[in-house]
């Protein structure tokens, strides 16, 4: 068994295979992966079997493989969880690029070299297999296909991300990126993949996608219902953490982000959380202002002025914090549009006050505040929809096409290097099947 604290400063690629109770297939699949890496990679590499609390013969098989095959290591973790295993092994690995593949090797290994190449070159920070690309070839049932596409669509529309396939068990990350991102990932199970990708994109890292060929494992034991439930809980937790600043993603962005022209977008869940927090503050401010102004000005005038003052502040706060609009450009127009939205909100609240007085002529001051507060909450929802769809709607600006002026090439006085013949890469050996028996005793 290999220690996770082992150092190897020359190691380029560490391919981690998390496994739990895989005694029937582990030997054949690790041998297949090992043969492929020997035939394909010119960089240094190793395979790390991450056994996370298996209760069958998986641990012994992993140790036998590590003893028999060079570049294969085995690590045993006391607790179950794919995310927990990846965080432990990746966090201790000395490799430049950290890879993870599912034990069942559902993803065609031909995509492994394109997966790690942009990370080794420094072009990208994270790479993922994409089963949803037009050029990918995928074999799986309609139910899983629908769930996968729905989940990824939900991620893109609610969390402000652009990657296409969060769940494919075929990913890689640079050690530098992992050092900053992994400590922020809280999930220890299946949602770990999604959490890592969301945080990486919001930190300004470059995510490279590789079309893959993928065949569903018919023996998969994943509980789709419970996994989907945990995924939704994870999405809410991460969205709330990003919106409230509990997850310190800005420090990661400052340290290793690629500094895009705009800061990472806030998804609709994050926008709703920020808008809701501002709405709560506005509602409290409205109630206080109305209570102060009502004795002197009357109910309708007090309602109008309290709503007007809170509307101006609400528009300014949402402009900056919810929808990420900075600078003075367009601020006046936004306030004018915000006042139109305020007029609609005022109609809702004043209408509720008219209905209260019509149905209960002797309504108390406290009853008025309660009704208006409830109506203001409804108006807040309407305000969010109008802000997003109209006031702060993202408008694409046409790009200016400028003629490119190429500098004249400088004369190169150095002699051209002598071409050297590169030995041809060995033909990939065929996949050698091993007996069904999980024992590898020599």
Helices and strands as residue ranges (DSSP letters): E 13-19, H 26-40, E 45-52, H 58-68, E 72-77, H 82-92, E 97-101, G 109-111, H 112-120, E 126-130, E 137-139, H 142-159, E 170-174, H 175-181, G 182-184, H 192-202, E 207-211, E 213-215, H 224-244, H 249-256, H 268-297, H 299-317, I 318-322, H 331-359, H 365-386, I 387-391
